[in-house]
Amino acid sequence: MDSKLLEIICCPVTHQPLEYLDQARLEQLNQAIRDGKALNSADQVVSGEFPEALVARDARLVYPIRNGIPILLEEESIDWTRLPG
């Protein structure tokens, strides 16, 4: 994803800046997805691991990046506080 784009996009819910989810938390998220325990904001089980993700500055809402494109839809977001562990 273009670094210029990352400078101007924000969380559609909180309007906070977004940053890349660090590798350790990305692995924790992907483990929850593999275990079938990750729900998106639409309360659907998330399928398919995330190669990359963005997180709001408050570290609560996570958005997938698919094929280099950030998916900034509220219903696609994952609330970090709802993940197991």
Secondary structure, 3 states (H helix, E strand, C coil): CCHHHHHHCECCCCCCEEEECCHHHHHHHHHHHHCCCCECCCCCECCCCCCEEEEECCCCEEEEEECCEECCCHHHCEEHHHCCC
